[in-house]
């Protein structure tokens, strides 16, 4: 006997994919998990549920769950739709990269709220890349691939730090980086150090102090890709449309 349960959830819509003739599979991030939900008939323009299945929406939905099947979307409401994300190709692709990586993060209420805040920041053009980098920092920490930012990763000296190497796994001093590849400014090094030491309770203050960029986001997304051996088409496309890239492996 298949038991059916109904529950209400708040969720962030990451993507939807066509399924059969008029249905869709909607992937959402909740405070506890990432769910793939079947939404019947939402490819039809007349569907009442069509609007709540749009990516970059914060929604409250009711679903039915039955063993061995996709949860079924019953109905819901949109709490906020961050539609401005879809108006800028660079921002939309950045958010797509983040959406492709969130399943690697710590799935709990604070992380969901951070992703939501990131979308809101991009939607209002207020420090979105800084919040996006904080999301990646959470993923990096959860996966146990934090960069060494307290000393040179090779010789452990704390002075003459000048570069960050993705391949080496952290900061390099000038003696261990004789060709001076990937050399960064002192301000950039301080920013990286702060990014990986800031506590979640101080994220808002961090975003007031620092303004991270698309280049920073690509750097940390590339860090995840390199250390977890991931090939992300969305990241490759984002890199191709950006003219800011100078990543030292």
C-alpha positions in Angstrom: 0.0 0.0 0.0 1.4 3.4 -1.0 0.9 6.0 1.7 0.4 9.6 0.6 1.4 12.5 2.7 0.8 16.2 2.1 3.1 18.9 3.4 3.7 22.6 3.0 7.2 23.9 2.3 9.0 27.1 1.6 11.4 26.6 -1.3 13.7 28.3 -3.9 13.1 27.2 -7.4 16.4 26.2 -9.0 15.2 24.9 -12.4 12.4 23.2 -14.2 12.6 20.7 -17.0 10.0 19.5 -19.5 8.5 16.2 -18.6 6.2 14.2 -20.8 3.7 16.2 -22.8 2.7 19.2 -20.6 4.3 18.4 -17.2 7.6 19.6 -15.7 10.1 18.4 -13.1 10.8 21.3 -10.8 14.0 21.3 -8.7 13.8 23.2 -5.5 16.0 24.0 -2.5 14.4 23.8 0.9 15.7 24.2 4.4 16.2 20.4 4.6 16.8 19.0 1.2 16.8 19.4 -2.6 13.6 18.1 -4.1 12.6 17.2 -7.6 8.8 17.7 -7.9 6.5 16.8 -10.7 4.3 19.7 -11.7 1.4 18.6 -13.9 0.3 20.7 -16.8 2.6 23.7 -16.1 3.8 23.9 -19.7 0.3 25.1 -20.6 -0.2 28.8 -20.5 -3.5 28.3 -18.7 -1.9 26.4 -15.7 -2.4 28.1 -12.4 0.8 26.6 -11.1 2.9 27.8 -14.0 4.0 31.0 -12.3 5.3 29.2 -9.1 7.6 27.0 -11.2 9.7 29.8 -12.5 13.5 29.6 -11.6 14.6 32.3 -9.2 11.3 32.2 -7.4 10.9 32.0 -3.6 7.7 30.0 -3.1 5.4 28.4 -0.6 4.0 25.2 -2.0 2.0 22.2 -1.0 3.1 18.8 -2.3 1.8 15.2 -2.1 4.4 12.6 -1.5 4.0 8.9 -2.4 6.6 6.2 -2.1 8.7 5.5 -5.3 7.3 8.5 -7.2 8.2 12.1 -7.6 6.4 14.4 -5.1 3.5 16.0 -6.8 2.9 19.8 -6.8 -0.6 20.6 -5.7 -0.7 24.4 -5.4 1.2 27.3 -4.0 2.0 31.0 -4.0 5.0 33.0 -5.1 6.5 35.0 -2.2 9.0 36.7 -4.4 10.1 36.4 -8.0 13.7 37.7 -8.7 12.9 38.4 -12.4 15.7 41.0 -12.9 18.2 38.1 -12.7 16.8 36.9 -16.1 17.4 40.3 -17.7 21.2 40.2 -17.5 23.1 37.3 -19.2 26.1 37.5 -16.9 24.1 37.5 -13.7 21.8 34.8 -14.9 24.7 32.6 -15.8 26.4 33.3 -12.5 23.2 32.2 -10.7 23.0 29.1 -12.9 26.5 28.1 -11.8 25.5 28.6 -8.2 22.3 26.6 -8.8 24.4 23.8 -10.2 26.6 23.7 -7.1 24.1 24.2 -4.2 23.5 20.4 -3.9 27.1 20.2 -2.6 26.4 22.6 0.2 25.2 22.3 3.8 21.4 21.9 3.2 19.9 23.8 6.2 17.8 26.9 6.8 20.8 29.3 7.0 22.2 28.1 3.7 18.8 28.4 2.0 18.5 31.9 3.4 21.9 32.8 2.2 21.1 31.7 -1.4 17.8 33.6 -1.1 19.7 36.8 0.0 22.1 36.3 -2.9 19.3 36.2 -5.4 17.7 39.2 -3.8 21.0 41.1 -4.0 21.5 40.3 -7.7 17.8 41.2 -8.4 18.5 44.7 -6.9 22.1 45.0 -8.1 23.4 45.3 -4.6 26.6 43.3 -4.0 25.3 40.1 -5.5 28.8 38.7 -6.3 29.8 39.1 -2.6 26.9 37.0 -1.4 27.5 34.5 -4.2 31.1 34.1 -3.1 29.8 33.5 0.5 27.6 30.7 -0.9 30.6 29.2 -2.6 32.6 29.6 0.6 30.0 27.6 2.5 30.1 24.8 -0.2 33.9 24.8 -0.1 34.0 24.5 3.7 31.3 21.8 3.7 33.2 19.8 1.2 36.4 20.1 3.2 38.4 21.8 0.5 39.2 25.1 2.2 42.2 27.0 0.9 45.2 27.5 3.1 44.9 31.3 3.8 46.9 31.6 7.1 50.4 30.9 5.6 52.2 29.7 2.5 50.8 26.3 1.6 54.2 25.0 0.7 56.7 26.4 3.3 54.2 27.7 5.9 55.9 31.1 6.2 53.5 33.9 7.1 55.4 36.8 5.4 55.9 37.7 1.7 52.6 36.1 0.8 51.8 37.2 -2.8 49.6 34.7 -4.7 46.7 32.2 -4.5 47.2 28.9 -6.3 44.2 26.6 -7.0 46.4 23.7 -7.8 48.7 24.1 -4.7 45.7 24.7 -2.5 46.2 28.1 -1.0 48.5 31.1 -0.6 52.0 31.1 -1.9 54.9 33.3 -0.8 57.3 35.0 -3.2 60.0 32.4 -2.4 57.7 29.5 -3.4 56.3 31.4 -6.4 59.6 32.5 -8.1 57.9 33.3 -11.4 55.3 35.5 -9.5 52.4 33.9 -11.4 49.0 34.9 -10.1 50.4 37.7 -7.9 47.7 39.5 -6.0 47.5 42.9 -4.3 47.7 43.1 -0.5 44.0 44.1 -0.4 43.0 41.1 -2.4 44.9 38.8 -0.1 43.3 40.3 2.9 39.9 40.0 1.3 40.5 36.2 0.6 41.7 35.7 4.2 38.6 37.5 5.6 36.3 35.5 3.3 37.4 32.2 4.8 37.4 33.4 8.4 34.1 35.3 8.5 31.4 33.7 10.6 27.8 33.4 9.2 26.6 35.9 11.9 28.9 38.5 10.4 28.1 38.0 6.7 26.1 41.3 6.5 29.0 43.2 8.0 31.4 41.4 5.6 29.3 42.6 2.6 29.5 46.2 3.9 33.3 46.0 4.0 34.0 44.1 0.8 32.7 44.1 -2.8 33.6 40.9 -4.6 33.4 40.6 -8.3 32.6 38.2 -11.1 36.3 37.4 -11.3 36.2 36.3 -7.6 33.1 34.2 -8.2 34.7 32.4 -11.1 37.9 31.9 -9.1 36.0 30.1 -6.3 33.7 28.2 -8.6 36.8 27.0 -10.5 38.3 26.0 -7.1 35.3 23.8 -6.4 35.5 22.3 -10.0 39.2 21.6 -9.7 39.2 20.0 -6.3 36.1 18.0 -6.8 36.9 17.1 -10.4 33.7 18.7 -11.7 33.1 19.9 -15.3 30.3 22.5 -15.3 29.0 23.6 -18.7 27.5 26.7 -17.0 30.9 27.7 -15.6 32.6 27.2 -18.9 30.0 29.4 -20.5 30.3 32.1 -17.8 34.1 32.1 -18.3 33.6 32.5 -22.1 31.4 35.6 -21.7 33.6 37.3 -19.1 36.7 39.4 -20.0 37.9 39.6 -16.4 39.5 36.2 -16.0 43.0 35.8 -14.6 42.9 32.6 -12.6 46.2 31.0 -11.5 46.1 27.2 -11.3 
